[in-house]
Amino acid sequence: MIRRPALRRAPPVTAEREGSMEQKVAIVTGGAGGLGSAICRKFSTRGAAVAVADINQEAAEQLAQSVASDGGKAIAVQVEVTDEMSVTSAVRTVVSHLGRVDFLVHCAGTNIKAPILDMSLDQWNISLEAHLTGAFLFCREAGRQMVEQGDGGSVVLMSSVTATAPVPERGAYGPAKAALINFAGQLGLEWARYGINVNAVCPGVALTPMTEMVYSREPELREQRLKRFPIKREVLPEEVADLVLFLCSKEARYINGVGIPIDGGFLNSGFYQDPES
């Protein structure tokens, strides 16, 4: 069991202290996952209604129920992000149940491990479709709804430090994450006129349940990674959620079309830096 650093408990949220998101609606794809669930909960603490969009219906429903039991408002929406009809239906469901869409956070994706020489076309396509095609479909449908509403919105795409620091045997994952940064820039240019800002977030290694499961199988991996991190720990999902919520806040309206690392200085250190140097 990895000891997580203590996070200072925030005081109760008030509109005066920290922009309330009451009457707002957020869609989080991959919402039942490690990062997605933290983001869903963070939106709820700000007063936003949340649509937990995930291929895993059971997990999405469990999270929505948990958010509701904590006093928030959430619905579960099963969706296959690479299927056009499924995405269109999901956004319509959100609007039907919650009335509108103000924020979209695209966390859905996959991380296939395979060297390029051994990678199949199916593996390549699965990775690009989950990350990039899923982002395109959800952004298009949610964006149309935001434009129709006429009062702006925010989109955050979950990229990664691997967008600029390639990792061996992740030959499809890195390019897909890099493309999301470019896509955020494209959307940021096209949608600024509608008051919609679009950005990408680039976490380093996040301490999600999946990461902890990998460490349980490969305990030496964490030790090797920590040698490369200026801040000697992983980023917490709650810290990624903090950045996402900031980018969706009124205070971040002028931040648009960029990829923002949240990596504890990892990219500055160099991926293959000699830990003894």
C-alpha positions in Angstrom: 0.0 0.0 0.0 1.5 3.3 -1.1 1.3 6.1 1.5 -0.4 9.1 -0.1 0.7 12.6 1.0 -1.8 14.4 3.1 -3.9 17.0 1.3 -5.0 20.0 3.3 -8.8 19.9 3.7 -10.4 22.9 2.0 -12.8 25.0 3.9 -16.5 24.9 2.7 -16.9 26.2 -0.8 -18.7 29.5 -1.1 -19.4 31.6 -4.2 -17.4 34.5 -2.7 -14.4 32.4 -1.9 -14.1 30.1 -5.0 -16.3 30.5 -8.0 -19.5 28.5 -7.6 -20.5 26.2 -10.5 -24.1 25.8 -9.3 -26.5 25.6 -12.2 -23.7 24.3 -14.4 -23.3 20.8 -15.9 -20.2 18.9 -16.6 -19.6 15.8 -18.7 -16.6 13.7 -17.8 -15.7 10.9 -20.2 -13.9 8.0 -18.6 -15.6 9.4 -15.6 -15.5 6.2 -13.5 -11.7 5.9 -13.9 -9.0 7.0 -11.5 -8.6 10.6 -12.8 -12.2 10.8 -14.1 -13.7 10.0 -10.7 -11.6 12.6 -8.9 -12.7 15.2 -11.5 -16.4 14.2 -11.1 -16.2 14.6 -7.3 -14.4 17.9 -7.6 -17.0 19.3 -9.9 -19.7 18.2 -7.5 -18.0 20.0 -4.6 -18.3 23.2 -6.6 -22.0 22.7 -7.1 -22.0 21.5 -10.7 -24.2 18.6 -11.8 -22.1 15.8 -13.3 -22.6 13.3 -16.0 -20.3 10.3 -15.4 -19.8 9.0 -19.0 -18.1 5.7 -19.1 -18.2 2.4 -21.0 -18.4 0.6 -17.6 -22.1 1.3 -16.7 -21.8 -0.4 -13.3 -18.8 1.7 -12.2 -20.4 4.9 -13.5 -23.6 4.2 -11.6 -21.7 3.5 -8.4 -19.8 6.8 -8.7 -23.0 8.7 -9.5 -24.7 7.2 -6.4 -21.7 8.1 -4.3 -21.7 11.7 -5.5 -25.4 11.9 -4.8 -25.0 10.4 -1.3 -22.5 13.2 -0.6 -25.1 15.8 -1.5 -24.3 16.3 -5.2 -26.2 15.7 -8.4 -24.9 13.1 -10.8 -26.1 10.7 -13.5 -24.4 7.7 -15.1 -24.2 7.6 -18.9 -22.9 4.5 -20.6 -21.0 5.4 -23.8 -18.5 4.0 -26.3 -16.5 7.1 -27.1 -15.4 5.8 -30.5 -19.0 5.2 -31.7 -20.6 8.2 -33.2 -24.2 7.2 -32.4 -23.3 6.3 -28.9 -21.6 9.7 -28.3 -24.5 11.6 -29.8 -27.0 9.7 -27.7 -24.9 10.3 -24.6 -24.9 14.1 -25.0 -28.6 14.1 -25.7 -29.2 12.1 -22.6 -27.2 14.6 -20.5 -29.2 17.5 -21.9 -32.5 15.6 -21.4 -31.7 14.9 -17.8 -29.6 17.8 -16.7 -30.7 20.5 -19.1 -27.5 21.8 -20.6 -23.7 21.3 -21.0 -21.2 23.8 -19.7 -18.0 21.7 -19.3 -16.6 18.7 -21.1 -13.5 16.8 -19.7 -12.3 14.0 -22.0 -10.4 11.4 -19.9 -11.4 8.3 -21.7 -8.5 6.4 -23.3 -6.4 3.3 -23.2 -2.7 2.6 -22.7 -1.5 -0.3 -24.9 2.0 -1.6 -24.3 3.7 -2.8 -27.4 6.9 -1.9 -29.3 6.3 -0.5 -32.7 7.8 -3.4 -34.5 5.4 -5.8 -32.8 2.3 -3.5 -32.8 -0.7 -4.5 -34.8 -2.8 -2.1 -36.8 -5.7 -2.9 -34.5 -3.6 -1.9 -31.5 -2.6 1.4 -33.2 -6.2 2.2 -34.2 -7.6 1.3 -30.8 -5.3 3.8 -29.1 -5.9 6.7 -31.5 -9.6 6.1 -31.6 -10.1 6.0 -27.9 -8.0 9.2 -27.3 -8.4 11.3 -30.4 -11.6 10.1 -32.2 -13.3 10.0 -28.9 -12.2 13.6 -28.2 -13.4 14.7 -31.7 -16.8 13.1 -31.3 -17.5 14.3 -27.8 -16.1 17.8 -28.5 -18.2 18.1 -31.6 -21.5 17.1 -29.9 -20.9 18.9 -26.6 -19.6 21.9 -28.6 -22.7 22.2 -30.7 -24.8 22.2 -27.5 -22.6 24.9 -25.9 -22.8 27.1 -29.1 -26.6 26.6 -29.2 -26.9 27.7 -25.5 -24.9 30.9 -26.4 -23.2 31.5 -23.1 -19.8 29.9 -23.5 -18.2 26.9 -21.8 -14.9 25.1 -21.2 -13.4 21.9 -22.6 -10.4 20.1 -21.1 -8.7 17.2 -22.9 -6.6 14.8 -20.8 -3.2 14.6 -22.5 0.1 13.4 -20.9 3.8 14.3 -20.4 4.3 11.4 -22.9 3.1 13.9 -25.6 6.6 15.4 -25.5 8.6 12.8 -23.6 8.2 9.5 -25.5 8.1 6.3 -23.4 9.4 3.0 -24.8 6.7 0.5 -25.9 4.0 3.2 -25.8 4.3 4.1 -29.5 0.6 4.7 -30.1 -0.2 6.3 -26.7 2.3 9.1 -26.9 1.3 10.3 -30.4 -2.4 10.2 -29.5 -1.7 12.3 -26.4 0.4 14.7 -28.5 -2.4 15.1 -31.0 -4.8 16.1 -28.2 -2.7 19.1 -27.5 -2.8 20.2 -31.1 -6.6 19.4 -31.2 -7.1 21.7 -28.1 -5.3 24.5 -30.0 -7.5 23.9 -33.1 -10.7 24.0 -31.1 -9.4 27.0 -29.1 -9.0 29.0 -32.3 -12.3 28.0 -33.7 -14.4 28.3 -30.6 -13.0 31.4 -29.0 -15.7 33.5 -30.7 -18.3 31.5 -28.9 -16.8 32.1 -25.5 -15.6 28.5 -25.2 -12.0 27.9 -24.1 -10.3 24.6 -24.8 -7.1 23.3 -23.2 -5.2 20.1 -22.6 -3.8 18.9 -19.2 -0.6 16.9 -19.3 -0.1 14.9 -16.0 2.9 13.0 -15.1 2.5 9.6 -13.5 -0.7 9.8 -11.5 -1.3 7.7 -8.4 -4.5 6.0 -9.5 -5.8 2.6 -8.5 -4.5 1.3 -11.8 -1.0 2.7 -11.1 -1.0 1.1 -7.7 -2.0 -2.2 -9.2 1.0 -2.0 -11.6 3.3 -1.2 -8.7 2.0 -4.2 -6.8 3.2 -6.4 -9.7 6.4 -4.4 -10.4 7.6 -2.8 -7.1 10.9 -1.9 -8.6 9.2 0.3 -11.3 8.1 2.9 -8.7 11.6 3.1 -7.3 13.0 3.6 -10.8 10.4 6.3 -11.6 10.9 8.2 -8.4 14.6 8.7 -9.1 13.5 10.7 -12.2 11.0 12.9 -10.4 12.2 16.2 -8.9 9.3 16.0 -6.5 9.7 12.5 -5.2 6.1 11.2 -5.6 3.4 10.8 -8.2 0.8 13.5 -8.9 -2.5 12.7 -7.1 -5.8 12.5 -9.0 -7.2 15.2 -6.8 -4.3 17.6 -7.9 -5.1 16.9 -11.5 -8.8 17.6 -10.7 -7.8 20.9 -9.2 -6.1 22.0 -12.4 -9.0 20.9 -14.5 -11.5 22.8 -12.4 -9.4 25.9 -12.5 -9.3 25.7 -16.3 -13.1 25.5 -16.3 -13.4 28.5 -13.9 -14.1 32.2 -14.8 -10.5 32.9 -13.6 -9.1 30.9 -16.5 -11.2 32.3 -19.3 -8.2 33.8 -21.0 -6.2 30.6 -21.0 -7.0 28.9 -24.3 -5.6 26.4 -26.8 -2.6 25.2 -24.8 -1.3 22.1 -23.1 -0.4 22.5 -19.4 1.9 20.0 -17.6 1.2 19.0 -14.1 4.3 16.8 -13.5 6.2 18.2 -10.6 9.0 19.4 -12.9 9.5 16.0 -14.6 9.7 17.4 -18.1 12.4 19.8 -17.1 14.5 17.0 -15.6 14.8 15.0 -18.8 13.2 11.6 -19.1 16.5 9.7 -19.2 18.4 11.9 -16.8 21.1 10.0 -14.8 19.8 10.1 -11.3 23.4 10.4 -10.0 24.2 13.5 -12.0 
